[in-house]
Amino acid sequence: MKTPDEEVLQCVQACLKPWGHIQPVLPVPAGSQWAASTAVLHDRLKTIDFGIVPGRAVFAHPMGPKGGAASLRQAWDAVAAGQSLEAYAQNHKELQLAIENNALPAG
């Protein structure tokens, strides 16, 4: 996250509060995310209720957009299962390739 964590957390909390007659709002706290960002954001935000904007993580994945999207889902499944990405990636090719080919820092 480029914006200070405290400001992002305040915005996320505001999005998750009731808004009266307005439908719930899904916070999207960061862009340019990839598979490893999932765990970092989850740890910082303390909620599963957030969206990410992956861009290059999907479209530049070695297996194409389908592989990139799968790597994001696999990363979330690893977080939900309490496993490290590296351990989970041993049985998930899309996630393994994302880790091997990603030059972006997590989060």
C-alpha positions in Angstrom: 0.0 0.0 0.0 1.4 3.4 -1.0 -0.9 5.4 1.3 0.0 5.2 5.0 -1.4 2.1 6.6 -3.4 4.0 9.1 -5.3 6.0 6.4 -6.0 2.8 4.4 -7.3 1.1 7.6 -9.6 4.0 8.3 -11.0 3.9 4.8 -11.5 0.1 5.0 -13.3 0.4 8.3 -15.5 3.1 6.9 -16.5 1.0 4.0 -17.4 -2.0 6.2 -19.7 0.0 8.5 -23.4 0.2 7.8 -24.4 2.9 5.4 -28.1 3.1 6.1 -30.1 2.4 2.9 -26.9 2.1 0.7 -25.8 -1.4 -0.1 -22.6 -2.6 1.5 -19.3 -1.3 0.1 -16.4 -3.6 -0.7 -13.1 -1.8 0.1 -10.4 -2.1 -2.5 -7.3 -0.9 -0.6 -4.6 -1.3 -3.2 -3.8 -1.8 -6.8 -1.0 -3.6 -8.7 -1.4 -6.7 -6.5 -0.4 -10.3 -7.1 -0.8 -13.6 -5.3 1.5 -12.8 -2.4 -0.3 -9.6 -1.7 -3.3 -11.5 -0.5 -1.8 -12.6 2.8 -0.1 -9.3 3.4 -3.4 -7.4 2.9 -5.3 -9.9 5.0 -2.8 -9.5 7.9 -2.9 -5.7 7.7 -6.7 -5.3 7.3 -7.8 -8.1 9.7 -10.7 -8.9 7.5 -11.5 -11.1 4.5 -13.8 -8.4 3.1 -11.6 -6.6 0.5 -11.0 -6.6 -3.2 -7.7 -6.2 -5.0 -6.8 -4.9 -8.5 -4.2 -7.3 -9.9 -3.6 -6.1 -13.4 -0.2 -7.5 -14.5 -0.5 -10.4 -12.0 -3.3 -11.7 -14.2 -2.4 -10.6 -17.7 1.4 -11.2 -17.5 1.2 -14.6 -15.8 3.2 -17.2 -17.8 0.0 -19.3 -18.2 -2.0 -16.3 -19.4 -5.0 -14.6 -17.7 -6.6 -17.9 -16.7 -3.4 -18.9 -14.9 -3.0 -15.5 -13.3 -6.6 -15.5 -12.0 -6.0 -19.1 -10.7 -2.9 -18.0 -8.9 -4.8 -15.3 -7.0 -7.5 -17.8 -6.0 -4.8 -20.3 -4.9 -3.1 -17.7 -2.8 -6.3 -16.9 -1.1 -7.0 -20.6 -0.5 -3.5 -20.9 1.1 -4.3 -18.0 3.4 -7.6 -19.5 4.3 -6.0 -22.8 5.0 -3.3 -21.2 7.2 -0.5 -22.4 4.8 2.5 -20.5 3.5 2.3 -19.6 -0.2 5.4 -21.6 -0.9 4.0 -24.8 0.7 0.7 -24.4 -1.1 2.4 -23.7 -4.4 4.1 -27.1 -4.4 0.8 -28.6 -5.5 -0.5 -25.6 -7.5 1.3 -24.8 -10.7 -0.3 -21.4 -11.3 0.7 -20.1 -7.9 4.2 -21.6 -8.2 4.7 -19.8 -11.5 3.4 -16.5 -10.1 6.0 -16.8 -7.2 8.8 -17.7 -9.6 8.1 -15.0 -12.1 7.0 -12.1 -10.0 9.4 -9.2 -9.4 6.9 -7.2 -7.4 7.2 -7.0 -3.6 4.2 -8.4 -1.7 1.8 -5.7 -0.5 
